[in-house]
Amino acid sequence: MSNFEPKLVCFSCRFGWGYLADEDALASQIDNWIPIICSGKIDATHIMDAFRQGADGVLILGCPEGDCHFQDGNFETRKRVYLLQKVLASCGIEPERVRLELSVDPEGKTIAERVKSMNESIKRMGPVKRVPSAA
């Protein structure tokens, strides 16, 4: 497993993460980075699609609780991630493969560091156990 390089998808809220930074410069530093309008717009299907398409983990960066531009988007995301982690665990997939961090980083300086930290956690877990599809 030492050769394993995890594939991580990172969704980040544009109102809290990197809005003062050059988006192209950030994108060049972070593979599979998807800036979104609000973490509350992430549906469980987006996360499951990431796993279906080969992701070993998903990192969601949202605004601090009580500080969402769209009122309660980050609160809704927290509930959605909690429930999804329970579903993943029931399927034998480590719930830690989906991480939600609610904070703020307007300049985007810590996004790459957080992705690296999540990648290291995923690397220790190894590849996600994929179940062959019935189709």
C-alpha positions as CSV (number, residue, x, y, z in Angstrom):
1,M,0.0,0.0,0.0
2,S,3.0,2.3,0.1
3,N,2.5,3.1,-3.6
4,F,-1.1,4.0,-3.0
5,E,-1.9,7.6,-4.0
6,P,-5.4,8.5,-2.9
7,K,-7.8,10.3,-5.0
8,L,-9.5,13.0,-3.0
9,V,-12.3,15.4,-4.1
10,C,-12.5,18.7,-2.3
11,F,-15.6,20.9,-2.4
12,S,-15.2,24.3,-1.0
13,C,-17.6,27.2,-0.3
14,R,-16.8,30.2,-2.4
15,F,-18.1,32.6,0.3
16,G,-15.7,31.3,2.9
17,W,-12.8,29.7,1.2
18,G,-10.4,31.3,-1.3
19,Y,-12.7,34.1,-2.5
20,L,-9.8,36.6,-2.4
21,A,-7.4,34.2,-4.2
22,D,-6.8,33.6,-7.8
23,E,-9.0,30.6,-8.5
24,D,-6.8,29.3,-11.4
25,A,-3.7,29.5,-9.1
26,L,-5.5,27.5,-6.4
27,A,-6.8,25.0,-8.9
28,S,-3.3,24.4,-10.1
29,Q,-2.2,23.4,-6.6
30,I,-5.2,21.2,-5.7
31,D,-6.3,18.2,-7.8
32,N,-10.1,17.6,-7.9
33,W,-11.0,20.9,-6.3
34,I,-14.5,22.0,-6.8
35,P,-15.4,25.5,-5.6
36,I,-19.2,25.7,-5.0
37,I,-21.6,28.5,-4.1
38,C,-22.5,27.0,-0.7
39,S,-21.6,23.7,1.1
40,G,-25.4,23.4,1.6
41,K,-25.7,22.8,-2.2
42,I,-23.8,19.5,-1.9
43,D,-26.2,16.7,-2.1
44,A,-25.4,13.1,-0.9
45,T,-25.5,12.1,-4.6
46,H,-22.6,14.4,-5.4
47,I,-20.5,12.7,-2.7
48,M,-21.6,9.2,-3.7
49,D,-20.9,10.1,-7.4
50,A,-17.3,11.1,-6.4
51,F,-16.8,7.6,-4.8
52,R,-18.4,5.9,-7.8
53,Q,-16.0,7.7,-10.1
54,G,-12.9,6.5,-8.1
55,A,-12.5,8.9,-5.2
56,D,-11.1,7.5,-2.0
57,G,-12.2,10.4,0.1
58,V,-14.3,13.6,0.0
59,L,-13.4,16.8,1.9
60,I,-16.0,19.6,2.2
61,L,-14.9,23.0,3.3
62,G,-17.8,25.2,4.5
63,C,-18.4,28.4,6.4
64,P,-18.4,28.5,10.2
65,E,-21.6,27.6,11.9
66,G,-23.9,30.6,12.2
67,D,-21.9,32.4,9.5
68,C,-23.4,30.9,6.3
69,H,-24.1,33.4,3.5
70,F,-27.2,31.3,2.7
71,Q,-28.4,31.2,6.3
72,D,-28.2,27.5,7.3
73,G,-26.4,25.8,4.4
74,N,-23.5,24.6,6.5
75,F,-25.9,23.3,9.2
76,E,-27.8,21.3,6.5
77,T,-24.5,20.0,5.2
78,R,-23.4,18.9,8.7
79,K,-26.6,16.8,9.0
80,R,-26.2,15.4,5.5
81,V,-22.6,14.4,6.1
82,Y,-23.5,12.8,9.4
83,L,-26.2,10.7,7.8
84,L,-24.1,9.8,4.8
85,Q,-21.2,8.6,7.1
86,K,-23.7,6.3,8.8
87,V,-24.7,4.9,5.4
88,L,-21.1,4.4,4.4
89,A,-20.3,2.6,7.6
90,S,-23.2,0.3,7.0
91,C,-21.7,-0.5,3.6
92,G,-18.3,-1.3,5.2
93,I,-16.7,2.0,4.1
94,E,-14.9,4.1,6.8
95,P,-17.0,7.2,7.6
96,E,-13.7,9.2,8.0
97,R,-13.5,9.1,4.2
98,V,-15.9,12.0,4.2
99,R,-14.8,15.0,6.2
100,L,-16.5,18.3,6.8
101,E,-14.6,21.3,8.0
102,L,-16.4,24.5,8.9
103,S,-14.1,27.5,9.1
104,V,-13.0,30.4,6.9
105,D,-10.0,31.1,4.7
106,P,-10.7,34.0,2.4
107,E,-7.2,33.9,0.8
108,G,-7.3,30.1,0.3
109,K,-3.9,29.6,1.9
110,T,-4.9,26.6,4.0
111,I,-7.0,24.7,1.4
112,A,-4.0,22.8,0.0
113,E,-2.7,22.0,3.5
114,R,-6.2,20.6,4.5
115,V,-6.3,18.5,1.3
116,K,-2.8,17.2,2.1
117,S,-3.8,16.3,5.6
118,M,-6.9,14.5,4.4
119,N,-4.9,12.7,1.7
120,E,-2.5,11.5,4.5
121,S,-5.4,10.2,6.5
122,I,-6.9,8.4,3.4
123,K,-3.4,7.0,2.6
124,R,-3.2,5.3,6.0
125,M,-6.7,3.8,5.4
126,G,-5.7,2.5,2.0
127,P,-8.0,2.3,-1.1
128,V,-11.7,2.3,-0.6
129,K,-13.2,-1.1,-0.8
130,R,-15.2,-1.1,-4.0
131,V,-18.1,-3.4,-4.6
132,P,-18.6,-4.5,-8.2
133,S,-21.7,-3.1,-9.7
134,A,-24.6,-5.4,-10.5
135,A,-25.0,-3.9,-14.0
